[in-house]
């Protein structure tokens, strides 16, 4: 790779050409519809590249062909090792001899391809779901495609209708959307991707002129996508990050959620659906840390939290206003055919007393259509709620909901049941789900910050009587004031949870309640808060029950328990425990902690909710959410599942309406089914059966992981062999890569860049390191295979690791590891990768990763050559940049060019690997 004015010595590519065969794999063909879409997208992209620059197209094809050849050699090498191969070597030489400018364009071309490949796969998943729906007979006892109906049917069979209904009424799914910077994709790109998705979905259904016009628009959008820089011009502010939620709300959630409820009702109620009260509760309760999670993010201030809360509130009320007006306009039943109830007439009179101007306006439109007139006044009142008109506004979503139910009861009493339980019911569900807040904002801060603020106050006085308070102390107090103002404006649901990162003792909880009191001059202004301890490091997980035992003695906690019917929430962190102890130990420690916390809660008759702080990557607790639910210990779910949804996972799970329905139904089904006696029995018995095995795996894996971390110079070596520094430069989130509390080395590093950087280096170390050694020392393959077959926790863990290993590449990993010039550490990583791969494949009885998960395995193999090309570009750019910076050979503009190239490849690799953060 060259700068514009200087040639670089070609890379020593021999390090990546050993030990692999030369023959291409006998790969299973992709499904025809998926192959069609991917071929169509590739053809259009090639045409677009050719129009832009024929030389770029030629290089794209050359590198792509070499990478495909190299990928085939790599795959074949898993089955029949043979050192005679050179596909990757030729790709390395081609990329290394490109100019910096051309390499940037090539990286953008491959990144564009990944966005198109992801859309093709998404389209395929949607088409499969539709095909399966089409094959379902309406007279079946349950809908096998709608997992909620299947789960409910199983509960009825195992527990009887009454108990199944009790569990259904308790059902809650609480995803919490966070702003962690793992989706390396700018918002301008997302809009184009959404439009391409719509065009791609309808392309095969069109013909003639319509198809030609569709193709023209596809060309237009794909051309614009390639020409748009994948890297944003600046990092988003926390207020701008809130747009992620608004985008998902507008395009998916607001209309998808009632569809989920309706689909369940339609099947369970059968012919009565839409004629009787619904049975599906409004179980979806979205939360958010965006604009309220200030742990290590100085950009999230009290002012920002207020702004974001207002943004959420105004947006959802505007959506409810539009929906209310739409529903109201369609309630055109005359009083003669559908007489209004006395309750509805009373509501109308109340509205007249409130504002004759509004009721006169409605009466002009609907003189004899009282239901319609009342709804139009309600819509106007929502408008004035945004305007904050004290005389006309709704003061809470409960008041609005009460009015909606008055209209519904009146329609039902008048015999217009289809109108009562049709679109009006959808609006009721939307109000119950989103309220006037859209998402429940959850505040989070580090325990050390609270302790320092209190020390500052004790030394200098609450109002600085004995000297000025630190700026952070003022900010901490202002945070509680912001929380209080959000509660007053939008209701207690809008903001009542306060999470303490790195909870070490009950004193951490006392600190928060004390600061909450100190922030207000008048006791009546102190907001109601539920303080949630977050246990995330191994030591904290082990001592969690002891800490909880002290927490429940705190008077404020006892008051909240009494007020909520003994409800309590505890958060468990998957990320830091994995970074500190390794993936195997973290998984087992979390499972053990859950068991102990559940037993403790049962002893205190506490209605427990466990909050799972998971990421998208396997190294941060990622993987299919429904399987994770079903693997939880008995009593740890209780028909409520709460987890963080972040990074690329938000867009993947909620970006497409059909896939969003599928995801929500799947998680809700698992949340219900986890309480089934058969599931509880399996989890309990298998945990006990394999306790000895897990203890041995835990000890060996933990020791192996600590041995790596404690190797001299590991931290600086890690930052050298991965694009860690460059990941920190990506303008993909307001949060810094470090917490800034004065910690050193890896302790200071956030888990997200730790996982993200290893994924970029095609090593994925955070997902698997230590497991191979543990299995080797345990040695009992028969027991490991039995555990994989019988124990949901272990099978989910192994399957997730197999998927992670499928995205690694030891040839490219060697190129990254060579950047660190430390043979000892490189050998440890490569030896453990080989050992882990060997044992995982033995356990699942595969010859290569994902052999028996055909569609997923094939999809990963198809995209691997393209990821490889970007990875090679990235590692060569990293090497060139670091060498030249050390020798002071680069101008500032040339250095910026290398950084831009690296960031382009980071974005592309993230799109290619998907669950990377």
Beta strands, then each sheet from edge to edge (+ up, - down):
strand 1: 172-178
strand 2: 287-288
strand 3: 440-446
strand 4: 497-501
strand 5: 530-535
strand 6: 567-573
strand 7: 607-613
strand 8: 640-646
sheet 1: 1+ 2+ 3+ 4+ 5+ 6+ 7+ 8+ 1+
end
